[in-house]
Amino acid sequence: MNEKLKDTTIDLLLDGVKTKIEDVKENYKWQKLFVSTGSFCVNNPDTLTMFEQDLFLVFSKDNLKQMAKKLKDKRGYEFPQLLHRELYDLMVRYEIPAMEAETYIHHFIQVIINYLEENDPDKTLEIFLGDLKKEIEKYFFALESKLELVLNQIADLKEEKVLSYSITDIDIQIRRESKYKGMGLDFFKLDDEQFESRFQSVINDERIYVVGKSREETTYRLLNELRQKNSDRVTLIIKSEEEWNKLQKANVSGNILVPFFYAEKIVAIPNNTNIFVYGEDEPCYTRDKVVLRKRTKRNIINALEEIGIDYNEAYNIVDNTHGLYVPLKKKLFNGAMYSKPDWVEGHSDVVMTALLCGEWTEATGDVLVFEELSGKTYIECKKELETYLHRENPFVVTNTSYRGSNLQLASVEDAWEELDIYITDELWSKFILLFYEVLIESEPIFDYPFEKHFEASIYAEKPEWSPTLKKGMIRTLIMRAYYRGHEENQKQIDNIVSRVLDTITSKERWGYISQYLTDLCEASPESVLRKLEDELKQPQGLLELFEANDGDFMTSRHYYTNVLWAVEQLVQQKKYVVRALEWLWKVDSYNLKYSISNSPKGVLDVVFCAWINESALSVDKKIELARKAIENYPNAWDVIASKLPQGTNSTCSTLNTPKYRKIDEHEELYVHEVNKTYIEYLMMCVDSACTDAEKWNKIIQHIKSYDVTIQNEVLKKLILNCREMCDEEKIKIKNEMRYEIYRHRYYHDADWSISEEMLCKYESTMNEIVLSDKVYEYLYIFSPVYEFPLLHPVPFSREECKDLREKNHILREEEIKTRFKEFKEKKYSLEKLIKLAVKEEHSILGEVLAQFYCDGLFNEKLFILLMELDEEGKDVYDYVRYLHRNGSVDLNEVIGMVKKLSNNKNLLMNLITLEFIEDDDNALIAKEDEEIKKMYWSRNIRLRISDKAEHKVFMWALDECKKYGSLHTYLELLYDIRDKISFQELYNAIFAISNLKGDVASSMTDYYLEEILKELQEAFIMDDEKCAELATLEWMCRNVLEWEQMKCMQKIMKNDPTFYAQLVRIIYKADDDDPSDKKKRELANKMYSGFDKAKFCPTEKDGKVSYENLKNWIEKFKELLVSQKQERLFGNLVGRLLAYSPIGEDGYSPCEAVRKIIEEYHSDSLKTSYVVAEENKRGVHTVDAGKSELILHHRYKKNAEGLQEQYPRTAEIYFTLSDIYKREADFERKRAEDEW
């Protein structure tokens, strides 16, 4: 049952459940779903009615949709588990005992399966239901026996007057106390593989000491683990010291006992596993304690989503609580009351300073701010704050990330809830003055160009005040004025934010402030909006910021997006939405180019989406503003037109919302309102399209989704507007309509296709658009073959796909012939037709004229006309190509005519490429001048050589391409003819690439080189002389080839250290080198990339290394370094290479020969270099909260232990690696706990 269900199977299963539930609902037999005989355990009539209503709610249409989504999302749910989860939660709410609940659920699932089997005539579900039945029976009887075991033990203890609880009891308690349906013990994921392994290894010990962040949360996580992994044993939870003391006197053994109460001393009960749980702030003096680490934030978010909380809300919950259990518990459980923590009772100056700063680092400026506000030294402040740090309900927490660590409030909301009333006017005034001073100070990174910001972030000076503190102080403004409702402070905050924004006088300053603009906007939306409006009247660099939107090369950060995110907040507030939208339209009118999707237009697209409401606008207001925008802003028509119905589901992004400031609730949209918006949008687009053919074509693409009456109305307006258009505009509309008619008739069975009745209306409308110059009516015949707009095509059918394609080709040819016949009979101007057609972007004019107008024969008069009218030569080329392919034109004669009629060298060269070269002496290109030859041999069209050509033709082509071509065309030709020439000729030819000029880089060029070299390496790897030459070539191509592809260079370096030592001589300084030698530095820079790629184990061959050969290589290498006065590099370079050793015969790394060398030549530099190389071999990896680092820690440790007796120096390297990855595992885990 581990395989994933297909979506169709899921639909069948849930449809069956729905039908069965509806059946029993109609016949009032729903109790039979749970019991076959007797009565359901809920007897009270009122309670029974409520249970019935809730049962049908569980299997309501909406909830079944949610079940289907969970199953189809493949998020770990399986059909029976999902039904069990829904029903079990229902049973718990009605206080049905666990054993009875499980029996009822088992009966329910059996009834459903039987019903599905009886109503599965096609046997679609037969195998699945059969397997499901067996699995459920097995699961139920195992569960029944386990529950019975636990219940019997609890019952026995009850007789001895000992009150104990099962894991199921705790699960039920959580479900009843939780605010969220479906939240049980499984919410508390263990999320610590390291702990899991250690815990399971001691599960049979008499005493287990577990330390976690919070005692209660740790207990729940342990119980969840015990339920999943140790359900074969009875687990009893005791909730008071009195009951525990009673239990000591009872005769119990073999159980897992968990005391779940506070006491000074708890004595272990012999012959059982006693699990003692400690909070982080409680002393646990045993050395054998097992530490359960804090859950990662990602794990908590996933758990919140599983109980039905929206992702954004889940994110905010975890962000506000830092994943700490006590503040999290307040949000998840009903009626939780807590005594005030000690940091509230004292509300010292240090605590109040921490509240106002919010978060901070130990940067110089941060420390000074802290000292100024608190009146104490930072050392004193930190000492006090540390007393509130490591506890179940801390005031502050340490946040660790790649950027460093900082202190911050553990729960911002809780801290402000408790401490807000203690902020004095004097303290607040001091904070405001400091806030201005801190925020107006820019950061050194903004002294560098934006595109250099990634590099500058590494070498630029660090700012005096950290961005962390700045964000924390801005959040304080938000919490004070808005979150805590101090309206009297809002004007003061508006003023201070305005003063900060008034310091912006340049693009760089905008870039700096933009990092904080979304938060400033939340603190003072009025100030931010006013500044943005003023910027368009008196520019201070914002538009330049929008123009500089390429981002830096590494992170592609775009500062202007921060401004847009702030505006997105504003459009969700009724007070500001109209002004914010006006600002967006104005900025969009500048038509700036954006390298990413974030743009003013992107925000407008979301706001004016017809089927979803993401802004504070009502439907009527949205329509009104759309109409005004079309009247006032040049791009508005396209934005609104793009919001017309597509005929398929469109997507729509969401907008950035404030974290604390509430936005105005989006009005819920009803179907009639969406339809109204679509109609109004269409009509305003139609009314303003006037005589613009491009706009009308967009309307034509959308109107099919509207009611027939509306379509007819639009088509009437189209006809009226067309009367005012010129023929050039009219034909665009007629051809668009022709194509739409073709498309809908071709795909007549598609859901989106228009009815035949309406298509006839389209056709009559098209015919009512009259052109004064009839030549325009023939332009469509030059449409590409597979897009040819037949008005009555043979409709698409999967069964007859090939046949219908052929039938439509025939219809196309017949129509073109008919139309040309008519054209000739009416004596229309061919010159005019060609003149119009050459302007068309996707026209195949030349080919159609050759095939149908000239009946496949060369027409000199038409050719001359084409030459005159087709300046580019594309259609002339198509004309000749078709005739040449059919053997009805002499290419030599045509080229002669072209030379007489035109000086179009590109056309001439293209026509020459049509020749299949059979004889090099008579080849057309051989007769041309140097310029044409260079164009020909450097072209992007593959060379055509006849199959009848002799060997000398291929060699001639190579010589010519070498003389006139580029690196790409030469390698392409060599690749194409490699099986036409000998290996020796291929070998000789490849070396010519060193003299060829490189052209535009192409992945195909690299591919040709790699494939040619692969064949040559296989042919000559055993020929020492040729192998050495190929190695030189490989080295020349080192920037293209990977080390694995440099087979000959590998052989050379592995067999002899001379070349490797020469590279060292070039790249590294010798003891007597002149440090100012500029030429050597430049050469070293050129060589380094190739040197860095050279990762090999000396003398390795086919996975084996000979100690004698390796020893000789090492000794010779050392001698060379001594002679180069670079002996100091020996350990570093050898360690780097030895890390690429194959595995030894005993399964440990490195191989035996390398181990011996390490033992002989061991040094600190060799060890360090080996370790670094081994770490670098890991490459790119997925961040997974330290799990993969932990695996590596164990792997390297095991390797080291296998070597330590015989090869202690080598083992030391692997113990070092093991320690490194242990530290990294701990760091990654802590990072996952602290940040996203």
Buried (B, 14 or more C-beta within 10 A) or exposed (E): EEEEBEEEBBBBBBBBBBEBBEEBBEEEEBBBBBBEEEEBBBEEEEEBEBBBEEBBEBBEEEEBEEBBEBBBEEEEBBBBEBBBBBBBBBBBBBEBBBBBBBBBBBBBBBBBBEBBBEEBEEEEBEEBBEEBBEEBEEBBEEBBEBBEBBBEBBEBBEEEEBBBBBBBBBBBBBBEBBEBEBBBBBBBBBBBBBBBEBBEEBBEEEEBBBBBBBBBBBBBBBBBBBBEEBBEBBBBBBBBBEBBBBBEEBEBEEBBBBBBBEEEEBEBBEEBBBBBBBBBBEEBEEEEBBBBBBBBBBBBBBBBBBBEBEEEEBBBBBBBBBBBBBBBBBBBBEEEEEEEBEBBEEBBBBBBBBBBBBBBBBBEBBBBBBBBBBEBEBEEBBEBBEEBBEBBBBBBBBBBEEEEEBBBBBBBBBBBBBBBEEBEEEBBEBBBEBBBEBBBBBBBBBEBEBBBBBBBBEEBEBBBBBBBBBBBBBBBBBBBBBBBEBEEBBEBBBBBBBEBBEBBEBBBBBBBBBBBBBBBBBBBBBBBBBBBBBBBEEEBBBBBBBBBBBBBEEEEBBBBBBBBBBBBBBBBBBEBBBBBBBBBBBBBBEEBEBEEEBBBBBBBBBBBBBBBBBBBBEBEBBBBBBBBBBEEBEBBBBBBBBBBBEBEEBEEBEBBBBBBBEBBEBBEBEEEBBBBBBBBBBBBBBEBBEBBBEBBBBBBBBBBBBEEEBBBBBBEBBBEBBEEBEBEBBBBBBBBBBBBBBBBBBBBEEEEBBEEEBBEBBBEBBEEBEBEBEBBBBBBBBBEEEEBBBBEBBBBEEEEEEEBBEEBEEBBBEBBBEBBEEBEEEEBEBEBBBBBBBEBEEBBBBBBBBBBBBEEEBBEEBBEBBBBBBEEBBBBBBBBBBBBEEEBBEBEEBBEBBEEBBEBBBBBBBBBBBBEBBBBEEBBBEEBEEEBBBBBBBBEEEBEBEEEBEEEBBBBBBEBBBBBBBBBBBBBBBBBBBEBBEBEBBBEBBEBBEEBEEBEEBEEBBEBBBBBBEBBBEBBBEEEEBBBBBBBBBBBBBEBBEBEBBBBBBBBBBBBBEBBBEBBBEBBBBEEEEEEEEEBEEEBEEBEEBBEBBBBBBBBEEEEBEBEBBBBBBEBBBEBBEEBEBBEBBBBBBBBBBBBBBEBEEEBBBBBBBBBBBEEBBBEBBBBBBBBBBBEEEEEEEEBBBBBBBBBBBBBBEBBBBBBEEBEBBBBBBBBBBBBBBEBBBBBBBBBBBBE
